[in-house]
Amino acid sequence: MYTNLQRRPVKMRNSHCSQDAAAYLVKCKVTPNQVSVMSAVLAAAGSTLLMSTSTISVSASTKALAFFLTAIFIILRLACNLLDGLMAVECKQATKGGDLFNELPDRFSDSVLLVAAGYAANFGEIGSSLGWLCALLALTTAYIRAFGARYSASQDYTGPMAKQQRMFSLMFGLVITGIQLIVTGGHDALICALTTIAIGTTITCLRRTMNLARQMELS
């Protein structure tokens, strides 16, 4: 996990529960890098559940259960993202290769969840294409942020659809879609969530690019 203090602003980082959980994991000899990898494992599990709903003929209630479970996996993934940073910085467990473990699991997790959600939306090529578009845009926002760090003392986490917002939007869309499946059998909410993510992430890319252009002119 992190070898420096260039971290995404997260309010939960200051909570006693989060700090106690990080300290407990360190006491149990768990490393920040292991927690980072676990976040990717959770994302892979969630994406597998989502993909299964698009390829196997299952009941609406079973699909809803898969969506609810994936929403839980997303929460756990974000918890891992929070805890690995706390363990690395506050608990002084950072490693030289920590930045690699910080970035790669996140890029993998974003991509597999968004792509799988596109297929799970059950909206044909439009849904699958939208999932791939969201994944591409998520990678682009991360690239602009990482590239921009060469010209600034801090990384640009500008929204409106940074990582946490993307994942919370997807989680909310999955929960609402699960309810919708049980009540009406529809998938409209997930398509709406992915559309919101695509539009918001496009705006995020543009804002970060403009910020970077200004920073480059001043450097």
Backbone torsions as a table, in degrees:
resi	resn	phi	psi	omega
1	MET	NA	-171.7	-166.9
2	TYR	-47.6	138.9	171.2
3	THR	-105.3	3.8	178.0
4	ASN	-144.0	-175.2	-174.6
5	LEU	-102.2	14.2	179.3
6	GLN	-79.2	83.1	-173.4
7	ARG	-118.1	153.3	176.9
8	ARG	-65.6	134.2	178.7
9	PRO	-68.8	120.1	-179.1
10	VAL	-134.6	120.4	-176.5
11	LYS	-63.7	-37.0	-177.0
12	MET	-64.1	-15.1	-178.5
13	ARG	-62.1	-27.4	-177.2
14	ASN	-90.7	-1.5	-178.5
15	SER	-75.7	146.6	-179.4
16	HIS	-64.6	-35.9	-179.5
17	CYS	-61.9	-44.4	-179.6
18	SER	-64.7	-44.5	-179.1
19	GLN	-66.6	-38.2	178.3
20	ASP	-66.8	-39.6	179.2
21	ALA	-64.7	-41.1	178.3
22	ALA	-64.2	-43.7	179.0
23	ALA	-62.7	-37.7	-180.0
24	TYR	-66.1	-41.9	179.2
25	LEU	-63.4	-40.3	177.1
26	VAL	-63.1	-40.8	178.1
27	LYS	-61.8	-32.9	179.2
28	CYS	-84.0	9.0	177.5
29	LYS	69.4	21.4	173.8
30	VAL	-83.1	137.1	-178.5
31	THR	-97.1	155.7	176.5
32	PRO	-58.9	-38.0	179.8
33	ASN	-63.7	-36.8	177.1
34	GLN	-64.8	-38.8	178.0
35	VAL	-66.5	-38.5	177.5
36	SER	-61.6	-43.7	178.6
37	VAL	-65.1	-38.3	178.7
38	MET	-60.7	-34.1	178.1
39	SER	-61.6	-37.3	178.1
40	ALA	-71.0	-36.3	177.5
41	VAL	-62.6	-42.6	178.7
42	LEU	-64.3	-41.0	178.1
43	ALA	-64.5	-40.1	178.4
44	ALA	-63.8	-39.7	178.8
45	ALA	-63.9	-43.7	179.0
46	GLY	-64.6	-42.3	-179.5
47	SER	-67.1	-34.0	177.1
48	THR	-64.1	-41.5	176.9
49	LEU	-61.4	-44.4	-179.0
50	LEU	-64.2	-44.2	-179.5
51	MET	-63.7	-34.6	-179.8
52	SER	-63.6	-29.9	179.7
53	THR	-73.4	-18.6	-178.3
54	SER	-95.5	-12.5	-176.0
55	THR	-115.7	-15.3	-177.1
56	ILE	-117.5	136.2	178.7
57	SER	-76.2	103.6	-179.0
58	VAL	-128.3	164.9	-179.0
59	SER	-72.7	162.5	179.4
60	ALA	-62.0	-37.8	-179.8
61	SER	-66.7	-35.4	177.7
62	THR	-68.8	-40.7	175.9
63	LYS	-61.6	-42.6	179.8
64	ALA	-60.6	-41.9	178.5
65	LEU	-61.4	-41.5	178.4
66	ALA	-62.4	-39.0	178.8
67	PHE	-67.1	-42.5	179.0
68	PHE	-63.6	-42.8	179.8
69	LEU	-64.9	-39.7	177.9
70	THR	-63.8	-38.3	176.5
71	ALA	-59.9	-39.4	177.4
72	ILE	-65.9	-41.4	178.7
73	PHE	-62.2	-36.0	178.1
74	ILE	-65.4	-42.7	177.1
75	ILE	-59.6	-44.9	-179.9
76	LEU	-65.9	-36.8	176.7
77	ARG	-61.5	-46.0	178.6
78	LEU	-65.1	-34.1	176.2
79	ALA	-63.6	-40.1	176.5
80	CYS	-62.6	-41.6	178.4
81	ASN	-61.4	-33.2	177.6
82	LEU	-73.9	-46.6	-173.4
83	LEU	-70.5	-35.9	-178.5
84	ASP	-64.1	-35.6	176.8
85	GLY	-67.8	-42.3	177.3
86	LEU	-61.8	-43.1	-179.6
87	MET	-64.8	-40.1	-176.6
88	ALA	-70.8	-44.6	-172.3
89	VAL	-94.5	-61.5	-176.9
90	GLU	-64.9	-37.3	-179.6
91	CYS	-94.4	3.9	174.1
92	LYS	56.1	47.8	178.9
93	GLN	-112.8	17.7	-177.8
94	ALA	-64.9	147.5	177.9
95	THR	-120.0	165.1	-179.4
96	LYS	-64.5	-32.5	179.3
97	GLY	-94.3	13.4	-174.6
98	GLY	-62.9	-35.5	-179.5
99	ASP	-62.0	-34.4	178.0
100	LEU	-64.7	-44.1	178.9
101	PHE	-70.2	-22.7	177.0
102	ASN	-74.0	-41.3	-172.6
103	GLU	-85.6	-51.3	-172.1
104	LEU	-61.3	-46.6	177.8
105	PRO	-59.8	-36.1	178.9
106	ASP	-65.5	-44.5	-179.2
107	ARG	-64.8	-40.2	177.1
108	PHE	-63.9	-46.6	-175.9
109	SER	-63.0	-46.6	177.9
110	ASP	-56.6	-48.3	-173.4
111	SER	-64.6	-50.9	-174.3
112	VAL	-66.8	-36.1	-179.8
113	LEU	-69.0	-43.5	-177.9
114	LEU	-70.3	-41.0	178.1
115	VAL	-64.1	-45.7	-179.9
116	ALA	-62.7	-37.4	178.5
117	ALA	-63.0	-36.0	178.3
118	GLY	-61.8	-42.1	178.4
119	TYR	-71.7	-38.1	-178.5
120	ALA	-68.7	-18.8	-179.0
121	ALA	-66.0	-14.8	175.5
122	ASN	57.5	45.7	-178.0
123	PHE	-125.6	30.3	176.9
124	GLY	63.6	-147.7	-177.5
125	GLU	-65.6	-29.0	179.0
126	ILE	-63.6	-46.2	-179.8
127	GLY	-64.5	-47.3	-179.1
128	SER	-64.6	-40.9	178.5
129	SER	-64.3	-37.9	179.1
130	LEU	-65.6	-39.8	177.2
131	GLY	-62.4	-44.4	178.1
132	TRP	-64.5	-38.8	178.5
133	LEU	-62.2	-45.1	178.9
134	CYS	-60.2	-41.3	179.5
135	ALA	-64.4	-43.1	179.1
136	LEU	-62.8	-43.0	179.5
137	LEU	-66.2	-37.1	177.7
138	ALA	-62.8	-42.5	177.2
139	LEU	-64.2	-37.7	-178.7
140	THR	-66.0	-42.1	178.6
141	THR	-61.3	-40.2	179.5
142	ALA	-67.0	-39.5	179.1
143	TYR	-63.3	-45.8	-180.0
144	ILE	-60.7	-43.3	178.7
145	ARG	-60.8	-48.2	-177.6
146	ALA	-67.2	-40.9	178.5
147	PHE	-65.1	-40.3	-178.6
148	GLY	-66.6	-22.6	179.6
149	ALA	-63.0	-18.4	178.1
150	ARG	-70.7	-20.6	-174.5
151	TYR	-114.9	5.3	-176.5
152	SER	-143.1	155.8	178.8
153	ALA	-76.8	-13.3	-179.7
154	SER	-138.2	157.8	179.1
155	GLN	-87.7	148.7	-175.8
156	ASP	-90.7	109.2	178.5
157	TYR	-104.2	26.5	179.8
158	THR	-55.3	141.9	176.3
159	GLY	-94.7	-155.1	18.9
160	PRO	-87.0	-3.1	-174.8
161	MET	-130.7	61.6	172.7
162	ALA	-74.9	-176.0	-170.8
163	LYS	-54.6	-51.1	-177.5
164	GLN	-60.9	-40.9	-179.2
165	GLN	-66.5	-39.0	177.3
166	ARG	-61.7	-46.9	-175.9
167	MET	-70.0	-38.0	177.6
168	PHE	-67.9	-36.5	176.7
169	SER	-64.2	-43.0	178.2
170	LEU	-65.3	-43.3	179.3
171	MET	-60.8	-45.3	179.0
172	PHE	-62.3	-42.5	178.8
173	GLY	-62.6	-38.3	178.9
174	LEU	-67.1	-42.5	-180.0
175	VAL	-64.5	-47.3	179.8
176	ILE	-63.9	-38.4	178.7
177	THR	-66.6	-38.1	176.6
178	GLY	-60.6	-42.6	177.0
179	ILE	-65.3	-42.0	179.9
180	GLN	-62.3	-39.9	178.7
181	LEU	-59.8	-42.2	-177.9
182	ILE	-69.9	-39.0	-174.7
183	VAL	-82.4	-47.9	-173.3
184	THR	-121.6	-15.8	-176.9
185	GLY	83.5	7.8	-177.5
186	GLY	-92.5	169.1	179.5
187	HIS	-125.8	13.4	-170.7
188	ASP	-58.8	-35.3	-175.1
189	ALA	-63.3	-36.2	-178.7
190	LEU	-69.5	-38.8	175.5
191	ILE	-62.6	-41.1	178.1
192	CYS	-62.6	-41.6	179.6
193	ALA	-63.6	-44.6	-180.0
194	LEU	-66.3	-37.5	177.0
195	THR	-63.7	-41.8	177.8
196	THR	-62.7	-42.4	179.0
197	ILE	-63.3	-43.7	-179.0
198	ALA	-62.0	-46.6	-179.6
199	ILE	-66.0	-47.3	-178.5
200	GLY	-64.1	-37.7	-179.3
201	THR	-72.7	-33.0	174.2
202	THR	-61.2	-44.7	177.3
203	ILE	-61.9	-40.5	179.0
204	THR	-61.6	-43.9	177.8
205	CYS	-59.5	-44.8	-179.1
206	LEU	-64.8	-43.9	-179.4
207	ARG	-63.9	-44.0	-179.8
208	ARG	-66.7	-36.2	178.3
209	THR	-65.1	-43.1	179.0
210	MET	-65.7	-40.7	176.6
211	ASN	-61.3	-41.4	-179.5
212	LEU	-66.4	-41.4	179.5
213	ALA	-60.1	-43.1	178.8
214	ARG	-64.3	-41.6	-178.7
215	GLN	-64.4	-39.1	180.0
216	MET	-65.8	-35.5	178.5
217	GLU	-67.6	-28.9	-178.0
218	LEU	-88.5	-18.2	-175.2
219	SER	-79.0	NA	NA
